[in-house]
Amino acid sequence: MYRVKKALNNQSSYFIAEVGQNHQGSLEQAVRYIHTFAAAGADAIKFQARDNKYLFSADAYDAQYNSENAFADTYGAHRESLELSKEEFSILKRECKLCNVAFMCTPFDEPSLEMLVDLDVDLLKISSFDIGNLPFVDKVAATKRQIVMSVGGASEIHVNKSIETIFRHHHDVVILHCVSEYPCPYDRLGLSNIPQLQQMFPDLIIGLSDHFNGISSGPVAYMLGARVFEKHVTTDRAQKGTDHSFALEPEGFRKFVRDTQRVPEMMQKKPKHEIGNEQVFQKLGKSLVVARNLPLGAEITIADLSGRIFPDTYVPVRESHRFIGSKTRRALKAGEVLCFDDVIFDKQGD
């Protein structure tokens, strides 16, 4: 339990590689996804499970399916060709453990939920399709397993009622902002909803599940407060199927993880004692010089100062403000290096 929370105690973000059914019903491909995306930085590998004859009505199951992405002539047969058996899911759980990633799955119906619980799944996902489906949400929560829930297509009341239902059993739930468009254009991501979800649920972890085909959404979402990130993945964007075209290939997912993880370090301020002492200033920084001849006792003005590069660094030109208004201790020649000992500062000076 509390797998995501424990991980976030040691790292700034948590990454879910959503395989879905991009394995196309092949156990071999599914195992390859686990090894590939665990190596690319995933903390959890997510699959989907359906009992199609339970989930679909007979008419929907037997309907003709003429899509270019069809794997069979009827929709039911098409869906069945993409499914994995309980025994195969058991193998996937074992492979996830070997790769030190969580085995995560979305059950789309009660029999699939029962199967996943029997397999001791690490994380359960409630998809956007089931937000507000309180009878099913209640069954998922009753398993006492940590839940990750996407809120695509849901109103505030749907989200609130679903969370209330989960809270009757436990509070171990992560909420993911999501827009249910496949793919989702960049100008439809609606990332401003992330801080709104934080305000609504200040004690819960908020994240992002997006169907955008780029990687910039991760760093932006992190800056807005997201800490869990779910991305659809594929080993080949050109493969047959509706998800492949917008999913991230291994290198894209690796960069998504990398760039998102870099955000906390990007936000850190540079230590004050290092500012101005960078190597480039040591090599090419200008030192303060006198721009024209000045007699003893002359009051230095802005026009009396300039800067030049020397083999050694003297007073950096950025300190020129300290010398304006001071008076010379001795006569100074144009081009001469100006040092602190060469001037007398007034009472307000440095």
N, C-alpha and C positions, 0 to 999 in steps of 0.2 A: 504494500500500500504506500501511498504518498510518493510514488516513484518520481514524478515530475518535480514535486517540491524538494525532494532530497537532492535531485540533480541540480536544481537551481540554487541550492546552498553552496555548490562548488563551482558553478559556471553562470555566466550572465544570461544564457538563453538555451532553449530546448528545441530540437529540430526533429520533425516528423516527416519521413519520406513516404508519401502516399502512393503506394503501388496500385491500389484499387484492384482492378482486374486486367491491368496491362500485361500481366504474365500470360494472358490469353489461354488460361486453363492448363498451362504447362508447369508441372512441379519443378522441372529442371530450370525453366526460366525464373520461376518464383524464388528459388534458392539463389540463383545468380543475382537477382535484385537485392537480396539481403546482403550478400557479400560485397556487392558493388557499392551500395549506398551507405553501408556501415563504414566502409573505407572512405567515403566522401564526406563523412561528418554527421550522419544521422544518429540521433539518440533512440529513435523508435522507427520501426518499419511497419507500415500499416497496410492491411489488406481489407477486403470486403467479403462478406458471407451472406448468401441468400439461399433460402429453400424456395425455389421458384414456383413450384406447384402450390405451395402454401401462400406465397406472397401475391401471386397473380390469379385473377379469376380465370376460369376455363376459357372464356372468350379471348381474354388478353393473352393467355398462354399460347393458344392455338392460332392467333392472328398471323396473317401473312406478313413477312418482313422483307421489304425490298430495298433497304438502305445499302449504300455502297460499303458500309461498315459491317454488314450482316455476315455472320459466320454460319447461318442456316436459313432455310426458307421461312420458318415460323419464328415468332419472337421467343417462344418458350425454348425451342431447340437452340436458338442463338444464345440465350442466356445460359443454358445448361453447358454449352461448350466452353464457357468462360469460368465455370465453377471448379473449385477444388474440394476434395472429399475431406471428411474428418481426419482420416489417417494422414492425408497430405498436409493438412493444417498442423497436425501434431509434429510432423517432420519440420515444418517451417518454424514452429516454436523452438524446437531443439536447435535449429540453425541460428536463430536469433540469439539464443543463450550463448552459443559458441562464439558469436561475433560481438557479444557484450552490448546488445541493443535490446530494447523492449519489443515484445511481440504484441502488436496492437491490431485491432480489427473492428470494423463496423458491422454489427448485425442489423439486417434490414427486416427481421421478423423474429417471432418468438422461438421457433425451432433453432434458428441460427444462434440466437442468444444462449439458449440452453447448451448447444454444442460447445460454444466458446467458453462458457463457464466450466463445463466438464473438462475442457483442455487446460483450465487455469490460465486464461489469457491475462497478460500483464495490464493492458489498458483497453478500455472499451470506448468506442466513439459513438456518439449520438449524432447522426447526420442532420443536415438542415431539413431534410424531408420529414423528420420526426419531431421537430420542434413543435410543441403544443399537442403532440400525440401523448397525452398524459397517461393513458393506460400502459403504453409501451415504455415511456420514460420511467414510470414507477417500477416496472419489471426490471429495467436495466439498473436502476438505483438500488433495488432490493438485493442485488448480487453483492453489494458492499465493495465493489471494485471501483478504482478511480475512473472517473468519466472525463472525457474531453468532448465538448459539445459545440458544434458550429451553429451560428444563428442566422445564416442566409435565408432570406425570404420571410423572416419572422418579424412581427411587430413587438413593441415593448411588452404588451400584455402576454404574448406567447412566451417570450423569454422569461418573464417574471413567474408565470405559472409553472413553467418547466423547472425552474430553479427551486421554487417552493416545494415541488413534488420531490425533487432530489434531496432537498434538505430534510425531509421527513426520515430519510435513511442515513444520510451522512453529508458532510460538507466538502468532500474531496472531489471537486469538479473544476475544470478549466474551461473558460468560455473563449471561443474563437470568433472574432469578427469575420464575416464571410459575405461575399456577394455571389449569389447563385447564378452566375453566367459562365458559360463554358465555350470559348475562353472569355475572360473578363478584360475589356479594354482598360488601359491605364487610367482613363478619365472616368471610369465607373467603379474604381476600387473603394471609394468612400472611407478612406482610412481615418477620417476625423471621427468616426464612430468609436474608435478604440478608447480615447479618453472619456467618452460618454459612458461606455461600458464600465470603465474604472470607477466613475462616479456612482453608477448604479450598484456596483458590487465591489466596494473597496477592499474587502477581505479575500477576494478571489484572484487567481492568476488570470490575466487577460492575454490573448494571443491573436494570431492571424492565420486564417486558412484562405489562400487566394488562388485564383485560376488565371492569373496574369502570367504571360509567357516570358517575363523578364525577371531580373533579380533585384532591382532597386527598391521594390516594395518592402523587402526585409529591413534594410537599414532605416527607412523612413518610419515604418511601423514600430521599430524598436525605440526610436526617439519619441514616439507618441505614447509609449508605455507597454507595447507588446513584448512578451517574453517567451512565448511558445509559437513556433512557426511550422505550419504544415504546407508542404508543396507536393503537387503531383509530380511523379518522376517516370521516366522511361529510359530504356537503353537505346531507343531509336525513334526519333520523332516522325520518321517516314512510315512507321508501321501502320497497319490497318487498325482502325479503332478511333473512337471519338476523343479520347483523352490524350493520345500521343502527341498531337500537333502543338498543344500548349504546355505540355509537361516539360520538366527540366531533364536534360541528359546528365550523366554523371559529372562532367566538368562544370556544367551550369549550376548544378546543385552544390558542388564543392565551393564555387565562388559565392553562391547565395549564403552559405554558412559562413564562409570567410569574411565577407563584407559586413554581415550582420554582427558577427562577433567582434569586429573591429570598432564598432560604434562607441562602446564605453571608453576605450582607450582614446578615441578621437576627441571625446568630450573633456578629457583631463586638461587642466591648465598647466602650462610649462612652469616649472619652479622659477621664482623671481630671480634667484641668484644666477640662473643660466641665461637669462635674457640679455642679449648684447655681448655675451661671451662665446658665442658660437664660432666655430673654426673659420667660417667665411669672413667674419669680422676681424679675426686675428690676422688673416692673410690680406684682405682687401679693404678693411675698414679705414676710413679717413681719420687722420689725427688733426686736431685743431691747430691752425697757424694764424699768424698775424697777416692781414691782407695789405697793410700799408705801414710805413714808418710811423712809430708812435713815440712821443717824448716821455720822459719821466713824469708821472702824475696825471697822465691823460686818462679821461674817462672813456672806457671802451664802449663803442656802439656796435650795432649789428653789422654796419658797413665795414668795421675794422677787422672782421673775422672771416676766415675761409677754411678750407680743409684740403689735405693732401695725403697720399698714401706713402708710407715709409716702410723700410724693412722691419722696423719695430713699431709697435703701437704705443702712442703717447696718450694724451687726453682725447677720447673719442669726440668727434664733431657733435654727437647728440647731446654733449654736455655744454654746448655753446651758451645755453640760457643762463648758466651759472656765472658766466663771465661778463655778460652784458650789464653795464652799470658799475663794474668794478674799476679800479684805478691801477695804472702800471706802477710797479716798484722800481722799474728801470726803463731806460730807453729800449725800444724793440724795433727790429728791422722787418721789412716786408718779407714774408716767406718763412720767418723764424717760427719754430715750434713754440706754442704757448702752453706753459705749465702753471699749476696752481701757485707755485712759489713766485711767479712773475707778477702777481697782482695782489691788490689789497681789496678785500670784500667789505662792503658796508655791513651794518648791524643786521640787516635783513638778508644778507647774502649767504652763500654756501661756504 
